C-alpha cells in the first residue's frame, strides 16, 4: 500500500483515472477519477487492501469504495450504449475519463497537477498534463482507487439493469459474453442495453450454422 502512494507522491500532485466496462456487450462504460487531498497513516491503513479492482472480492471492493469516497475528491461518469455505438468503445472510455478528471480538477481547484491514466492511451483533447501507466491499478494509489469506484458503481448499475431484464444474468456476468449470456441472447434476442457492434461476430457465426 505504501508503494502505491509513494508512486503517486513521486509524480507530484496527481489525480488518477481508470475505467470499467470496456469489454462487456451490454451496459454503459464507466470511468472514475480520484484525488487524495491528504494521505495519512490512518488512510493508508484503511486502504491496505487497495489493488486492481478485478483482483479483489466484491465485499472488499465495496468496503474500500466507502473509504475512498469519504477521503477523496472524486467523480464517476457513465457513457451509455447509444453513444458507445456512435463513437466506439475506446472513444467512449476516454471521454468518460476526460469528463470525470475535469470535474475533479474543478472541485479540488487544482492548477498544477498530473493526470495518471491507466493503460497506454492518452485522453484526447485534454488540456492538462497526463501520463499513461500500463497496469496502473497495481502501481498507483489514485488509479487503483479510481478502478474500484468505477467497478463498484458499474456492478451496481448492471444489477439494476438485471432487475429490468433478468433473463440475461447481468447480476453475475456484468454484461460479459458468458455462455449463459450468449444462450439468452439467442433465445430472447437483444434489448436496448446491448451493444450490437459487440455481437456482430456472434451473429455471423450463428448464420454459418444454417
Buried (B, 14 or more C-beta within 10 A) or exposed (E): BEEBBEBBEEBEBBBBBBBBBBEBBBBBBBBBBBBBEEBEEEBBEBBEBBBBBEEBEEEBBBBBBEBBBEBBBBBBBBBEBEBBBEEEBBBBBBBBBBBBBBBBBEEBEBEEBBBBBBBEEEBEEBEBEBEBBEEBBBBBBBBBBBBBBBBBBBBEBBEEBBEEBEBBBBBEBBBBBBEBBBEBBEEEEBBEBBBEEBBEEBEEEEEEEE
